[in-house]
Amino acid sequence: MAHQASAIAIVGGGIGGLTAALSLLHAGFDVHVYEQMKDLREVGAGIQISPNASRILHRLGLAGKLAAMGVRPLAWHQRRWDDGRTLLHTPLGETVEAVFGFPHVQVHRADLLNALRDSFPAERLHLGHRFAGCTDRGDHVELSFENGARITSDAFVGADGIHSAVRRALFGDASPRFTGCVAYRGLVPAARLAHLRLPVESQVWMGPGKHFVHYYVQNQALVNFVAIVDQDDWARESWIEPADVAQALAAFEGWHPQVRAILGAVDETFVWGLFDRSPMAQWSVGRSTLLGDSCHAMLPFMAQGAAQAIEDGATLAACLAKGSPQDIPGALRRYESLRLPRASRVQTASRENKTRFHLPDGPQQQERDAQMASGSTDWSFKAVQWLHGHDAGIVEEGA
Ligand SMILES: Cc1cc2nc3c(=O)[nH]c(=O)nc-3n(C[C@H](O)[C@H](O)[C@H](O)COP(=O)(O)OP(=O)(O)OC[C@H]3O[C@@H](n4cnc5c(N)ncnc54)[C@H](O)[C@@H]3O)c2cc1C
């Protein structure tokens, strides 16, 4: 088939870029990834892979690796910050698989990135290539890199994360917005927390101006935590920095002993300024498009940033495969029309959860808790059906 000869260049070898590359390779395209780093590295932190994303990773042949490296939590458990009262308890484990057809898996980010990289031909991954510029010549795109390399391609995908240089090149400058939240993240050896007898659950503790998430990764050898705190500004130059554990502990003064015990066992933590962007009007120009955080960076409060990037790759590959090789801009427009409204909805829901999760105790918090108790919001199956039940690989008209 003619489209099989189309060459696709992806800038950015993160979770989004590599998933898209694998999806395109499986669809028969001549795909190459250009990554700025000399070695692929990921921060030491966990990530939740919900069924809408695990469905795609399974389809790409990663089911075995995902099972070997990941932890399948038995439940999603939202709790009150001080007394630990259950606000919502959704069974996951085999139940989520029965409902959505695919598992919910918790993994170490580096493990996921390694699994993607190991599945992708090394000669197609070009490390040490920092994007410098692009020119659309009508029938092809030219790309240049800071190391002096120049290439041409039939289509070009920017998957270079929240500070995307490709987005700037295509759509001009627009800085990401500081969301008024910082996140302390880290990993604790599970053996150190054995006395807490933590269940194999993804637990989300919600309280005034903060929330705290923890879950196991790496075959339950490590407990991943994310401690989110409202903060007025982010004055640091870098968006992620080593942080003082005592500072994180002080922010959670008065919280449930389980939360404090996890933080108290931490050796090393990093603090992230959390940035997002407002939904864009457009992702594609001619033969170029964006995916992942470069076009829909979001707060992690739906645990969907990477999942949406993974969905992007599946839809992009399906649109290019179904489209005419003579009309790549048309296929990219179709991709954008399917993905942009959905990713924007998740961005908005993630932003709303900042307010919702961090309500001070009072009437609004009581109303939220009553909604959660009714089982129709947050991570109840009913509330996430639209999100976790979606198959991003289906792109037929009317899908
Ligand atoms: C605290 C926190 C918790 C999170 N938890 C979850 C979760 O549980 N579930 C979930 O789905 N998501 C989660 N996310 C979101 C998720 O991490 C991101 O949405 C996801 O990593 C985006 O993937 P990406 O490939 O688009 O970008 P990135 O992972 O940022 O990758 C971009 C790649 O592009 C490269 N690059 C950048 N600039 C250039 C350039 N000029 N030239 C060449 N290469 C370049 C970078 O080196 C990098 O490798 C969380 C985020 C945070 C901050």
The ligand as a MOL file (V3000), in Angstrom:
LIG
                    3D

  0  0  0     0  0            999 V3000
M  V30 BEGIN CTAB
M  V30 COUNTS 53 58 0 0 0
M  V30 BEGIN ATOM
M  V30 1 C 2.9070 14.8420 39.5200 0
M  V30 2 C 2.4790 14.2030 38.2350 0
M  V30 3 C 1.8000 12.9740 38.2490 0
M  V30 4 C 1.3560 12.3940 37.0450 0
M  V30 5 N 0.6710 11.2170 37.1050 0
M  V30 6 C 0.1450 10.6960 35.9540 0
M  V30 7 C -0.6190 9.4690 35.9780 0
M  V30 8 O -0.7850 8.8310 37.0280 0
M  V30 9 N -1.1520 9.0100 34.8080 0
M  V30 10 C -0.9680 9.6800 33.6200 0
M  V30 11 O -1.4930 9.2190 32.5830 0
M  V30 12 N -0.2310 10.8280 33.5590 0
M  V30 13 C 0.3230 11.3520 34.6880 0
M  V30 14 N 1.0590 12.4940 34.6300 0
M  V30 15 C 1.2160 13.1920 33.3290 0
M  V30 16 C 2.2950 12.6110 32.4600 0
M  V30 17 O 3.5000 12.5220 33.1760 0
M  V30 18 C 2.5240 13.4660 31.1990 0
M  V30 19 O 1.2900 13.9010 30.6960 0
M  V30 20 C 3.2530 12.6440 30.1060 0
M  V30 21 O 4.5480 12.3060 30.5350 0
M  V30 22 C 3.3270 13.4250 28.7930 0
M  V30 23 O 4.0500 12.6640 27.8370 0
M  V30 24 P 4.7050 13.3640 26.5730 0
M  V30 25 O 5.3850 12.2550 25.8400 0
M  V30 26 O 3.7050 14.2100 25.8890 0
M  V30 27 O 5.7850 14.3760 27.1630 0
M  V30 28 P 7.1160 14.0870 27.9940 0
M  V30 29 O 6.9740 12.8720 28.8410 0
M  V30 30 O 7.4530 15.3730 28.6720 0
M  V30 31 O 8.2140 13.7730 26.8740 0
M  V30 32 C 8.7120 14.7790 26.0040 0
M  V30 33 C 10.0200 14.2990 25.3990 0
M  V30 34 O 10.4360 15.2590 24.4300 0
M  V30 35 C 11.8200 15.5310 24.5990 0
M  V30 36 N 12.0850 16.9010 24.1010 0
M  V30 37 C 11.7300 18.0720 24.6770 0
M  V30 38 N 12.1430 19.1100 23.9190 0
M  V30 39 C 12.7670 18.5870 22.8390 0
M  V30 40 C 13.4060 19.1650 21.6900 0
M  V30 41 N 13.4930 20.5020 21.5070 0
M  V30 42 N 13.9390 18.3330 20.7580 0
M  V30 43 C 13.8730 16.9710 20.9130 0
M  V30 44 N 13.2800 16.3700 21.9920 0
M  V30 45 C 12.7380 17.1860 22.9340 0
M  V30 46 C 12.0330 15.3930 26.0970 0
M  V30 47 O 13.3990 15.1690 26.4210 0
M  V30 48 C 11.1450 14.1780 26.4200 0
M  V30 49 O 11.8250 12.9640 26.2550 0
M  V30 50 C 1.5790 13.0610 35.8040 0
M  V30 51 C 2.2900 14.2730 35.7730 0
M  V30 52 C 2.7540 14.8450 36.9810 0
M  V30 53 C 3.5210 16.1400 36.9400 0
M  V30 END ATOM
M  V30 BEGIN BOND
M  V30 1 1 1 2
M  V30 2 1 2 3
M  V30 3 2 2 52
M  V30 4 2 3 4
M  V30 5 1 4 5
M  V30 6 1 4 50
M  V30 7 2 5 6
M  V30 8 1 6 7
M  V30 9 1 6 13
M  V30 10 2 7 8
M  V30 11 1 7 9
M  V30 12 1 9 10
M  V30 13 2 10 11
M  V30 14 1 10 12
M  V30 15 2 12 13
M  V30 16 1 13 14
M  V30 17 1 14 15
M  V30 18 1 14 50
M  V30 19 1 15 16
M  V30 20 1 16 17
M  V30 21 1 16 18
M  V30 22 1 18 19
M  V30 23 1 18 20
M  V30 24 1 20 21
M  V30 25 1 20 22
M  V30 26 1 22 23
M  V30 27 1 23 24
M  V30 28 2 24 25
M  V30 29 1 24 26
M  V30 30 1 24 27
M  V30 31 1 27 28
M  V30 32 2 28 29
M  V30 33 1 28 30
M  V30 34 1 28 31
M  V30 35 1 31 32
M  V30 36 1 32 33
M  V30 37 1 33 34
M  V30 38 1 33 48
M  V30 39 1 34 35
M  V30 40 1 35 36
M  V30 41 1 35 46
M  V30 42 1 36 37
M  V30 43 1 36 45
M  V30 44 2 37 38
M  V30 45 1 38 39
M  V30 46 1 39 40
M  V30 47 2 39 45
M  V30 48 1 40 41
M  V30 49 2 40 42
M  V30 50 1 42 43
M  V30 51 2 43 44
M  V30 52 1 44 45
M  V30 53 1 46 47
M  V30 54 1 46 48
M  V30 55 1 48 49
M  V30 56 2 50 51
M  V30 57 1 51 52
M  V30 58 1 52 53
M  V30 END BOND
M  V30 END CTAB
M  END
